[in-house]
Amino acid sequence: MQDISGDQGVLKDVIREGAVKYSGYLEHMDKPFDSNCFRKTPRLMKLGVDITLWGMELGLLSMRRGELARFLFKPTYAYGTLGCPPLIPPNTTVLFEIELLDFLDSAESDKFCALSAEQQDQFPLQKVLKVAATEREFGNYLFRQNRFYDAKVRYKRALLLLRRRSAPPEEQHLVEAAKLLVLLNLSFTYLKLEQPTRALHYGEQALIIDQKNAKALFRCGQACLLMTEYQKARDFLVRAQKEQPFNHDINNELKKLASYYRDYTDKEKEMCHRMFAFCDNGPTVGEK
């Protein structure tokens, strides 16, 4: 085992290189006394905040994304001389099996976002772009976990930073390019949240930056279809198809639109038929 603390207090054995899953074991015990492996979505844990064992924090800092490793934590790096009765006896060395599923370096972003607007303005544009990119990356991570509400919060933080920041004309295109990506993310996220009005809003904001952006046109078309605004949906989707004629998703959405519109017109015809039938068969003025 590799000594990563320098005093034999934290020993590491790499099982496989490559949010954190962990299981803690006492000596000679097969069942873990602590584990988050049974959660459907492993919880995000922030170094220096959510991790209470010094040994686990040191261990995580030594790991790479996707790595699975076992650690031996001496009492100094685990539960100390008192332990954690009744589960952990005093002066106990514990074995932890930890898998680092993923990680995001958000420390710089968190510090920047905690500053006032005036303090943020003192930093160069590249710093703002980097922080916004980190927030967007965090949003993407949450989106992949189907945590759409949390993803939306991160995307909005990124968008706020970019909208607040003024840039010289020769660098404005960098801000617009970053905003475009975030707006597209927000549009898609609101579709997942079943809020098509908001999805359309952010899709149209993206089109202000790039009026021929196929993804923005597609998102707007999807939103309009959900709102049963079939003509607007068709206009957006046809424009998207013009930009990417062989895009499978766009072509399928147009087929879905045609099917929905056909069902809609059939129902309209049926309703009109019933109305006229009622008028033809109903009582006339003067009848008793």
C-alpha positions in Angstrom: 0.0 0.0 0.0 1.1 3.5 -0.8 1.7 5.9 2.1 0.0 9.2 1.1 0.0 11.0 4.5 3.8 10.6 5.0 3.4 9.0 8.5 1.7 5.7 7.6 -1.6 7.2 8.8 -3.3 6.9 5.4 -2.4 4.0 3.2 -3.7 3.6 -0.3 -4.1 0.5 -2.6 -5.3 1.3 -6.1 -7.9 -1.2 -7.4 -8.9 0.5 -10.6 -7.6 3.7 -12.1 -9.9 5.9 -13.7 -19.5 12.1 -7.3 -17.9 9.7 -4.8 -19.0 6.3 -3.8 -17.6 4.9 -0.6 -17.9 2.1 2.0 -16.3 2.0 5.4 -15.3 -1.3 7.1 -14.1 -2.2 10.6 -11.4 -4.8 11.0 -12.7 -8.4 10.5 -16.1 -7.2 9.4 -17.7 -8.0 6.0 -20.6 -5.5 6.2 -19.8 -1.8 5.9 -20.6 0.5 8.9 -21.0 3.4 6.5 -21.8 3.6 2.8 -23.5 5.7 0.1 -23.3 3.0 -2.6 -27.0 2.2 -2.3 -28.1 5.7 -3.3 -29.6 5.9 -6.8 -27.5 9.1 -7.4 -24.4 9.5 -5.3 -24.4 12.8 -3.5 -22.1 15.6 -4.5 -19.5 16.1 -1.7 -17.5 19.3 -1.4 -13.9 19.0 -0.1 -13.4 21.0 3.1 -17.2 21.2 3.7 -19.0 17.9 3.4 -16.2 15.4 4.2 -15.6 15.0 8.0 -12.8 12.5 7.9 -9.3 13.9 7.4 -8.1 10.7 5.9 -10.9 10.6 3.3 -10.2 14.1 2.2 -6.5 13.3 1.8 -7.4 10.1 -0.1 -9.7 11.9 -2.5 -7.1 14.5 -3.3 -4.8 11.6 -4.4 -7.3 10.1 -6.7 -8.1 10.4 -10.4 -11.5 10.4 -12.1 -12.9 6.9 -12.3 -10.4 5.5 -9.8 -11.4 2.8 -7.3 -9.1 2.4 -4.3 -8.9 1.1 -0.8 -7.6 3.2 2.1 -6.5 2.3 5.6 -7.1 5.2 8.0 -5.3 5.2 11.3 -7.4 6.7 14.2 -5.7 10.1 13.8 -7.1 10.3 10.3 -10.5 8.7 11.1 -12.5 8.7 14.3 -9.7 9.5 16.8 -9.0 8.1 20.2 -12.7 8.2 21.3 -14.1 6.5 18.2 -17.8 6.9 17.5 -19.7 4.7 20.0 -21.4 2.4 19.7 -20.5 1.8 16.1 -16.8 2.7 16.0 -14.6 1.5 19.0 -11.9 3.8 20.4 -8.5 4.0 18.6 -9.8 2.0 15.5 -8.1 1.8 12.2 -10.7 1.6 9.5 -10.7 0.5 5.9 -12.5 2.6 3.3 -13.2 1.6 -0.3 -13.7 4.7 -2.4 -14.7 5.2 -6.0 -14.2 8.7 -7.5 -17.0 8.8 -10.1 -16.4 12.3 -11.2 -15.2 15.7 -9.9 -15.5 19.3 -10.7 -13.1 22.0 -9.6 -15.5 24.7 -8.6 -13.4 26.4 -5.8 -12.4 29.2 -8.1 -15.9 29.7 -9.4 -17.5 29.6 -5.9 -15.0 32.3 -4.6 -15.6 34.5 -7.6 -19.4 34.3 -7.4 -19.2 35.2 -3.7 -17.7 38.6 -4.6 -19.7 41.7 -5.1 -20.4 42.9 -8.6 -17.9 45.8 -8.1 -15.2 43.3 -7.1 -16.0 41.0 -10.0 -15.6 43.9 -12.4 -11.9 44.3 -11.4 -11.1 40.9 -13.0 -10.1 40.5 -16.7 -12.7 39.1 -19.1 -10.9 35.8 -19.4 -11.5 35.2 -15.7 -15.2 35.8 -16.1 -15.4 33.5 -19.2 -13.5 30.8 -17.2 -15.9 31.0 -14.2 -19.0 31.0 -16.5 -17.6 27.9 -18.3 -17.2 26.2 -14.9 -20.7 27.0 -13.9 -22.0 25.7 -17.2 -19.9 22.5 -16.8 -21.4 22.1 -13.4 -24.9 22.5 -14.9 -24.1 19.9 -17.5 -23.0 17.5 -14.8 -26.3 18.0 -12.9 -28.3 17.7 -16.2 -26.7 14.3 -16.9 -27.9 13.2 -13.5 -31.5 14.4 -14.4 -31.3 17.1 -11.8 -32.8 19.6 -14.1 -33.8 22.2 -11.5 -30.3 22.3 -10.0 -28.8 22.4 -13.5 -31.0 25.4 -14.3 -29.6 27.3 -11.3 -26.0 26.8 -12.5 -26.8 27.8 -16.0 -28.5 31.0 -14.8 -25.5 31.8 -12.7 -23.3 31.6 -15.8 -25.7 33.7 -17.8 -25.9 36.4 -15.2 -22.1 36.7 -15.1 -21.9 36.9 -18.9 -24.8 39.5 -19.2 -23.3 41.7 -16.5 -19.9 41.8 -18.1 -19.2 44.5 -20.7 -16.4 43.7 -23.2 -14.5 45.8 -25.8 -15.8 45.4 -29.3 -12.9 43.1 -30.4 -13.7 40.7 -27.5 -17.5 40.9 -27.5 -17.8 37.8 -29.8 -16.2 35.7 -27.0 -19.0 36.8 -24.6 -21.7 36.1 -27.2 -20.3 32.7 -28.0 -20.3 31.8 -24.3 -23.9 33.2 -23.8 -25.1 31.2 -26.8 -24.1 27.9 -25.3 -25.7 28.7 -21.9 -29.0 29.9 -23.6 -29.2 26.6 -25.5 -28.6 24.7 -22.3 -31.4 26.7 -20.5 -33.8 26.1 -23.4 -33.3 22.4 -23.3 -33.4 22.3 -19.5 -36.8 24.1 -19.4 -38.1 21.5 -22.0 -37.1 18.8 -19.5 -38.8 20.8 -16.7 -42.0 20.8 -18.9 -42.0 24.6 -19.1 -42.1 25.2 -22.9 -42.8 29.0 -22.6 -39.5 29.5 -20.8 -37.8 27.1 -23.2 -39.0 29.2 -26.1 -37.9 32.4 -24.5 -34.3 31.2 -24.1 -34.3 29.6 -27.5 -35.3 32.9 -29.1 -32.6 34.7 -27.0 -30.1 32.3 -28.6 -31.5 33.1 -32.1 -30.8 36.8 -31.4 -27.1 35.9 -31.2 -27.2 33.4 -34.1 -30.4 33.5 -36.2 -29.4 30.4 -38.2 -28.4 28.2 -35.2 -30.1 24.8 -35.9 -30.1 23.8 -32.3 -31.9 27.0 -31.2 -34.4 26.7 -34.0 -35.0 23.0 -33.0 -35.6 23.9 -29.4 -38.0 26.7 -30.3 -39.8 24.2 -32.5 -40.1 21.7 -29.7 -41.4 24.3 -27.3 -44.0 25.5 -29.8 -45.1 21.9 -30.4 -45.6 21.4 -26.7 -47.7 24.5 -26.6 -49.8 23.2 -29.6 -48.7 26.2 -31.6 -48.4 24.1 -34.7 -47.7 26.7 -37.3 -44.9 28.4 -35.3 -43.5 24.9 -34.5 -43.4 24.1 -38.3 -41.8 27.5 -39.1 -39.0 26.9 -36.6 -38.5 23.2 -37.5 -38.4 23.9 -41.3 -35.8 26.6 -40.7 -33.8 24.1 -38.6 -34.1 21.5 -41.3 -32.8 24.0 -43.9 -29.6 24.4 -41.8 -29.2 20.7 -41.1 -31.3 18.7 -43.7 -30.0 15.3 -42.6 -30.4 15.8 -38.8 -32.3 12.8 -37.5 -33.8 14.6 -34.5 -35.1 17.5 -36.5 -36.7 15.3 -39.2 -38.3 13.1 -36.5 -39.8 16.2 -34.8 -41.3 17.3 -38.1 -42.9 13.8 -38.5 -44.2 14.1 -34.9 -45.6 17.6 -35.7 -47.4 16.2 -38.8 -48.9 13.4 -36.8 -50.1 15.8 -34.0 -51.5 18.3 -36.5 -53.4 15.5 -38.3 -54.9 14.4 -35.0 -55.8 18.0 -34.2 -57.5 18.6 -37.5 -59.4 15.3 -37.2 -60.7 16.3 -33.8 -61.6 19.8 -35.1 -63.6 18.2 -38.0 -65.3 15.8 -35.6 -66.3 18.7 -33.3 -67.7 20.8 -36.3 -69.6 17.7 -37.6 -71.2 17.3 -34.2 -72.1 21.0 -34.0 -73.8 21.0 -37.4 -75.5 17.7 -36.6 -77.0 19.3 -33.5 -78.1 22.3 -35.5 -79.8 20.2 -38.1 -81.6 18.0 -35.6 -82.3 20.6 -32.9 -85.6 22.4 -32.4 -86.5 25.3 -34.8 -88.1 28.5 -33.8 -91.8 28.1 -33.3 -91.7 24.4 -32.7 -93.6 23.0 -29.7 
